[in-house]
Amino acid sequence: MSFQKPTYSSPQDAEAAFYDALQRADLEAFMAVWAEDEEIICILPGGPRLTGYASIRETWRRIFETGRRFSIEISQPVILQGMLVTVHNLYEQITLKGPSANSKSEAETGVGQASPILATNIYIRGALGWRLLVHHASPTPPEAANEISKTLH
């Protein structure tokens, strides 16, 4: 039985599927959100730029097989909606669960909450609906998540 990629009718549907698959550590569902393009890009906090489907898939396969799981709360989205390209910028509050890198045994688990992450997701619309083209996540000081934007004229 082969896996058939779903069609996402909006960038919001694609984003919901992206974060759902990430939290479930479901590699097939996670990769189904990405555009099938060698120009896709994923940048994780403190990590190198990953380009291409195979590179992104392999990196996330290794992340998911550690047993660590992500619980992610999204807040303060800023959406720039276009007909063929949409940019979402948002805060991710991530809680990690599962075996800790500092654990002495596999039975020990670590639970920790990281500082907010500022993420930019860029979606493109094609024949099969909306797909993720770029995911770029950067660490953010905790106080920045509560920042009130200022408009200068």
Residue pairs with C-beta under 8 A, 6 or more apart in sequence:
3 28
3 32
5 32
5 128
6 17
6 32
6 129
7 128
7 129
8 14
8 17
8 33
8 129
8 130
8 131
9 129
9 130
10 130
11 79
11 81
11 86
11 88
11 123
11 125
11 130
13 129
13 130
14 33
14 123
14 129
14 130
14 131
14 132
15 88
15 121
15 123
15 132
17 29
17 32
17 33
18 30
18 33
18 121
18 132
18 135
19 72
19 74
20 29
21 27
21 29
21 30
21 32
21 33
22 30
22 70
22 72
23 69
23 70
23 71
23 72
25 64
25 69
25 70
27 57
27 60
27 61
27 64
30 60
31 53
31 56
31 57
31 60
33 131
33 132
34 40
34 53
34 56
34 131
34 132
34 133
35 124
35 126
35 131
35 132
35 133
36 53
36 131
37 53
37 133
38 51
38 52
38 53
39 51
39 52
39 133
40 51
40 52
40 53
40 56
40 132
40 133
40 134
41 49
41 50
41 51
41 133
41 134
41 135
41 136
42 49
42 50
42 56
42 59
42 134
42 135
42 136
43 49
43 50
43 135
43 136
43 137
43 138
44 50
44 59
44 137
45 117
45 137
45 138
45 139
46 139
50 56
50 59
66 98
66 99
67 98
67 99
67 106
68 96
68 97
68 98
68 99
68 100
69 96
69 97
69 98
70 94
70 95
70 96
70 97
71 94
71 95
71 96
71 97
72 92
72 93
72 94
72 95
73 92
73 93
74 90
74 91
74 92
74 93
75 90
75 91
75 93
75 145
76 90
76 91
76 145
77 88
77 89
77 90
78 88
78 89
78 90
79 86
79 87
79 88
79 89
80 86
80 87
83 125
84 124
84 125
85 122
85 123
85 124
85 125
85 133
86 122
86 123
86 125
86 130
87 120
87 121
87 122
87 123
88 119
88 120
88 121
88 122
88 123
89 118
89 119
89 120
89 121
90 118
90 119
90 121
91 116
91 117
91 118
91 119
91 140
91 145
92 116
92 117
92 118
92 119
92 137
93 113
93 114
93 116
93 117
93 145
94 113
94 114
94 117
95 111
95 112
95 113
95 114
96 110
96 111
96 112
96 113
96 114
97 109
97 110
97 111
98 109
98 110
99 106
99 108
99 109
99 110
100 108
100 109
100 110
100 112
101 110
102 110
103 109
103 110
115 139
115 140
115 141
115 142
116 140
116 142
116 144
116 145
117 137
117 138
117 139
117 140
118 137
118 138
118 139
118 140
118 144
119 135
119 136
119 137
119 138
120 134
120 135
120 136
120 137
121 132
121 134
121 135
121 136
122 132
122 133
122 134
123 130
123 131
123 132
123 133
124 130
124 131
124 133
125 131
